[in-house]
Amino acid sequence: MSAADPADHDCLVAAREGALDGFETVYRRHANAVLAFLMRRTRNPELAADVFAEAFASLLALVVAEKERPIPTTPLAWLLTAANNLLIDAHRRGQVEMRARARLKME
């Protein structure tokens, strides 16, 4: 991960103020890195795409809807952490579903 890029922060500030093209700039700048991270971790394109979308939606919600919270100064680090946490949650949900299916003797 790289150091904070002031341009990223400026783009997210602009998005918070209503210029959503600022968010698009951050998305375009970091989308490939986040998706590559997820593909390495999952080897599952569908799961990677789902988590990718959730991570960026979470960042957008933070920037636009949660105006009292500070904007991340390193969006890529924030996105990778969010993606990792979402993967952990997905794995936990999968374990719970597998145990439930086993108890019910379902495939």
PyMOL commands that set and color helices and strands:
alter all, ss='L'
color gray80, all
select helices_A, chain A and resi 6-16+21-42+45-65+75-103
alter helices_A, ss='H'
color red, helices_A
deselect
rebuild
show_as cartoon
